[in-house]
């Protein structure tokens, strides 16, 4: 998956990432910070992404691990 397609797909899943982050933390600002950090991590490590799996699954795992 190219950098542009990861960015495009990431933009599409942002609402779902925000909803999941808000379920993890009580504060909306903290949830938005969590999503921002996860987006940076996804873009920095996109070479580790398995294109055979959905990006949202990887994003949710990153969000969960960052929250821990």
Buried (B, 14 or more C-beta within 10 A) or exposed (E): EEEEEBBEBBEEBEEEBBEBBBEBBEEEEBBBBBBEBBBEBBEEEBEEBEEEEEBBEBBBEBBBEBBE
